[in-house]
Amino acid sequence: MAVGARSGHEEPEKRPGEADGSPGAGVPAEAMSQASQEAAGGPARTDGEDVSPEADGEGPRGAAPKKQRSFWKELPILIGIALVLALLIKTFLVQAFSIPSDSMQNTLQRGDRVLVDKLTPWFGAEPDRGEVVVFHDPDNWLGDEAQTPQPGPLGGGVQKVLSFIGLMPSAEEKDLIKRVIAVGGDTVECQKGGPVKVNGKALSEKDYLFPDNTPCDDQPFGPIKVPKGKLWVMGDHRQNSLDSRYHPNQDHGFVPVSEVVGRAFVVAWPINRWSFLGVPGTFDQPGLNAAAAAAPSALGLAGAVPLVLWRRRRLTARSGTEGLTLRSAPRD
């Protein structure tokens, strides 16, 4: 047999790496890993690292998660939103005021913080009898009274910012707080030794009048007719309140409704004095609202007059017709 000739019964010649007869035997591990990933349909890297479909950006979660903004970057935004909301609330809804005097004792004490409803006037509602209202000084009622000592530059700046957004009372605004006793159209009076009368009805003020105070012995007044669009106000501590009674030369002591900031509805601070400021029951007594009571009668009278005149005219015309008929009838 010639050299190099092979028998047909001999096993096929083995390639390098197939000495043990197993598939892939002798193939480098990197090549096998790359081949297996290609067979599975995944990407292959030439540097030997395995890469999942998601990591390569081709899977359902291919987009990398957004990095969350840090708290310190969001803090200025949150503060800005809070300040804007506080400013809107102060302008249109509620504002805090501090009580600077004793004129409303014992209902309000010096240093109390009250919340004032500023929303209701936006809908055209006007203050009613018995309500406690805050209003701008209508005609220099405060005069040249000593102002509250001003804080230092730093404290003053902080106070201005907080008062601007409604979180702290302003030290510059000259506002007063009193109770509404009479409104436009009412007649109010109080003689020495007697009670306050509104439209002839005596008020029972024991629920809110300062103990041992008289209704008006220090400054009697009236009767006074309150013009439309004006208010007559008085403090609950009558002998320590320069209210409507003491300003006869300044619009007769009336407060324009347009100067009212809003109604004080709750004592918010200090916590141990938290309470609602309601309307005393004496202002709900029948007949107190004389103008409202007279309105239906006036309207009824105005409607009845044309009806009576029409009826009389009809009766007169009928009587004239019957007279003519009798005269024209033939005699027997």
C-alpha positions in Angstrom: 0.0 0.0 0.0 1.3 3.2 -1.0 2.5 5.5 1.7 -0.2 8.0 2.7 -3.0 5.9 1.3 -6.1 5.5 3.7 -8.4 2.6 4.1 -12.1 3.2 3.7 -12.7 1.7 7.1 -10.5 4.1 9.0 -12.1 6.9 11.2 -12.2 10.4 9.8 -9.3 12.5 10.5 -9.9 14.5 13.8 -9.5 18.2 13.8 -7.6 20.1 16.4 -9.6 20.4 19.6 -11.8 17.3 18.9 -9.6 14.8 20.5 -12.2 13.9 23.1 -15.0 13.6 20.5 -17.3 16.2 22.2 -18.7 19.1 20.2 -16.7 22.2 20.7 -14.0 20.5 22.5 -10.8 22.4 22.3 -12.6 25.6 21.3 -11.6 28.6 23.5 -14.2 29.6 26.2 -14.6 33.1 24.8 -15.5 31.8 21.4 -18.1 29.5 22.9 -19.6 32.3 24.9 -19.9 34.5 21.9 -21.3 31.7 19.8 -23.9 30.8 22.4 -25.1 34.5 22.7 -25.4 34.7 18.9 -27.4 31.6 18.9 -29.8 33.0 21.5 -30.3 36.2 19.5 -28.5 38.4 21.9 -25.7 40.9 21.2 -22.1 39.8 21.3 -19.2 41.8 22.5 -15.7 41.3 21.2 -14.2 42.2 24.6 -15.6 39.1 26.2 -18.3 40.9 28.4 -21.9 39.6 28.4 -24.5 42.3 27.7 -28.2 41.9 28.2 -30.8 43.3 25.8 -32.1 45.7 28.4 -28.7 47.1 29.1 -28.0 47.7 25.4 -31.1 49.9 25.1 -33.0 47.5 22.8 -35.3 45.9 25.4 -38.5 47.1 27.1 -36.5 48.7 29.8 -33.9 50.1 27.6 -34.3 53.8 28.7 -32.1 54.6 31.5 -34.0 55.9 34.7 -34.1 59.6 35.1 -32.0 60.9 38.0 -34.2 62.3 40.8 -33.8 66.0 41.6 -32.2 66.6 44.9 -34.1 67.9 47.9 -32.0 71.1 48.0 -32.9 71.9 44.4 -36.6 71.4 45.0 -36.7 73.4 48.3 -36.6 76.9 46.7 -39.5 75.9 44.4 -41.6 74.6 47.3 -40.9 77.8 49.3 -41.9 79.9 46.3 -45.2 78.0 45.9 -45.9 78.4 49.6 -45.3 82.1 49.5 -47.6 82.6 46.5 -50.3 80.6 48.1 -49.9 82.6 51.4 -50.1 85.9 49.5 -53.3 84.8 47.7 -54.9 83.6 50.9 -54.0 86.9 52.6 -55.4 89.0 49.7 -58.6 87.1 49.0 -59.4 84.8 51.9 -58.1 85.3 55.4 -55.7 87.7 57.2 -54.3 87.7 60.7 -54.5 90.8 62.9 -53.1 91.6 66.3 -55.2 93.3 69.0 -53.2 96.3 70.2 -55.5 97.7 72.9 -58.1 96.9 75.6 -61.1 98.4 73.9 -62.7 95.1 73.1 -62.3 93.4 76.4 -63.3 90.8 77.5 -64.2 89.5 74.1 -60.6 90.2 72.9 -57.5 90.7 75.0 -54.5 92.8 74.2 -52.1 90.6 72.2 -54.7 88.2 70.8 -54.4 87.2 67.2 -57.7 87.1 65.2 -58.4 85.7 61.8 -60.4 88.0 59.5 -62.7 86.8 56.7 -61.9 88.8 53.6 -63.7 86.6 51.1 -67.3 87.5 52.0 -67.0 91.2 51.0 -65.9 90.1 47.6 -69.4 88.8 47.0 -71.0 92.0 47.9 -72.0 91.1 51.5 -72.0 93.9 54.0 -71.3 93.7 57.8 -74.3 93.0 59.9 -75.2 94.0 63.5 -73.3 92.2 66.2 -70.3 91.3 64.1 -66.8 92.2 65.1 -65.1 93.9 62.2 -61.7 95.2 61.3 -61.6 98.5 59.4 -59.1 101.1 58.2 -59.0 104.3 60.3 -61.9 106.2 58.6 -61.0 109.7 59.5 -57.8 109.8 61.7 -59.6 108.3 64.7 -56.2 107.2 66.1 -54.8 110.7 65.8 -51.2 111.0 66.8 -51.3 108.0 69.2 -47.9 106.5 69.9 -47.1 103.7 67.5 -45.8 100.3 68.5 -42.0 100.4 68.9 -40.3 99.4 65.7 -37.9 96.5 65.7 -34.4 96.6 64.4 -33.4 96.5 60.7 -33.2 92.7 60.5 -36.4 92.1 62.6 -38.2 94.9 60.7 -37.4 93.3 57.4 -38.6 89.9 58.5 -41.8 91.5 59.9 -42.5 93.3 56.6 -42.1 90.1 54.6 -44.3 88.1 56.9 -46.9 90.8 57.1 -46.9 91.2 53.3 -47.9 87.5 52.9 -50.3 87.6 55.8 -48.4 85.5 58.3 -47.8 88.4 60.7 -49.8 91.6 61.5 -48.4 94.8 59.9 -46.9 97.4 62.2 -47.6 100.2 59.7 -51.3 99.8 58.9 -53.7 101.8 61.1 -56.6 99.5 61.5 -59.2 99.3 64.3 -61.5 96.5 65.5 -65.0 97.2 66.9 -68.5 95.6 67.1 -71.1 96.7 64.6 -74.1 98.1 66.6 -76.2 99.6 63.7 -76.1 99.6 59.9 -77.4 101.9 57.2 -81.0 102.8 57.7 -81.0 102.1 61.4 -81.7 104.7 64.2 -79.5 104.2 67.2 -79.4 106.0 70.6 -78.3 105.6 74.2 -79.3 107.9 77.0 -77.4 108.0 80.3 -78.5 105.2 82.6 -80.3 103.4 79.8 -79.5 100.7 77.3 -78.4 101.1 73.7 -81.5 101.1 71.4 -81.6 100.2 67.7 -84.8 101.0 65.9 -86.4 101.4 69.3 -85.4 98.0 70.5 -83.2 97.8 73.6 -80.1 95.6 73.4 -79.2 93.1 76.1 -75.4 93.4 76.1 -74.5 91.5 79.2 -73.1 88.6 77.1 -70.2 90.8 75.7 -70.1 94.0 77.6 -67.1 94.4 79.9 -68.0 93.7 83.6 -69.1 96.8 85.6 -69.3 98.8 82.4 -72.4 100.8 81.5 -73.7 100.9 77.9 -73.0 104.6 77.4 -72.9 106.6 80.7 -69.5 108.0 79.8 -70.7 109.3 76.4 -74.5 109.2 75.7 -75.7 109.9 72.2 -78.6 110.0 69.8 -81.0 109.3 68.4 -78.9 109.2 65.2 -79.9 108.0 61.8 -77.2 105.9 60.2 -76.9 106.7 56.4 -76.8 104.0 53.8 -73.3 102.5 53.3 -72.2 103.5 56.8 -71.8 101.7 60.2 -72.1 102.7 63.8 -69.5 100.8 65.8 -68.7 100.5 69.5 -66.1 98.7 71.7 -67.1 96.0 74.2 -65.1 97.8 76.9 -67.3 100.9 76.7 -65.4 103.1 79.2 -62.1 102.4 77.4 -63.1 102.7 73.7 -62.9 105.7 71.5 -65.6 104.5 69.1 -68.3 106.1 67.0 -69.5 108.1 70.0 -66.3 110.1 70.3 -66.0 111.3 66.7 -69.1 113.5 66.0 -67.0 116.0 63.9 -65.5 113.3 61.7 -68.5 112.1 59.6 -70.6 111.9 62.7 -68.6 108.8 63.9 -69.8 106.7 61.0 -67.5 104.1 59.4 -67.9 103.6 55.6 -68.6 100.1 54.6 -65.9 100.5 51.9 -63.2 100.9 54.7 -64.1 97.5 56.3 -61.3 94.9 55.8 -63.5 92.0 56.9 -65.2 90.2 59.8 -63.1 88.7 62.6 -64.5 85.2 63.1 -62.0 83.4 65.3 -59.4 84.0 68.0 -56.5 81.9 66.7 -53.7 82.8 69.3 -52.9 82.1 72.0 -54.0 78.5 71.9 -55.7 78.7 75.3 -58.0 81.5 74.0 -59.0 79.8 70.8 -62.7 80.6 70.2 -65.2 81.6 67.5 -66.5 85.2 67.4 -70.2 84.8 66.9 -73.1 87.2 66.8 -74.8 87.7 70.2 -78.4 86.6 70.4 -79.8 90.1 71.3 -79.2 91.1 67.6 -81.7 88.4 66.5 -84.6 89.7 68.5 -87.8 90.3 66.5 -88.5 93.8 65.2 -84.8 94.9 65.4 -84.5 95.1 61.7 -87.1 97.9 61.3 -86.2 98.6 57.7 -86.7 95.0 56.6 -89.9 94.7 58.6 -91.3 97.8 57.0 -90.4 96.8 53.5 -93.2 94.1 53.0 -95.8 96.5 54.3 -94.6 99.3 52.0 -94.6 97.0 49.0 -98.1 95.7 50.0 -99.4 99.3 50.3 -97.9 100.3 46.9 -99.5 97.3 45.3 -102.9 97.9 46.9 -103.3 101.5 45.9 -103.6 100.9 42.1 -106.0 98.0 42.8 -108.3 100.2 44.9 -108.3 103.0 42.4 -109.1 100.6 39.6 -111.9 99.1 41.6 -113.4 102.5 42.3 -113.2 103.5 38.7 -115.0 100.3 37.7 -117.8 100.8 40.2 -118.2 104.4 39.1 -118.5 103.4 35.5 -121.0 100.7 36.3 -123.2 103.1 38.3 -123.2 105.6 35.4 -124.3 102.9 33.0 -127.2 101.7 35.2 -128.4 105.4 35.7 -128.6 105.9 31.9 -130.5 102.6 31.5 -133.2 103.6 34.1 -133.7 107.1 32.5 -134.2 105.6 29.0 -136.7 103.0 30.1 -140.4 103.8 29.0 -143.0 104.5 31.7 -146.1 102.4 32.2 
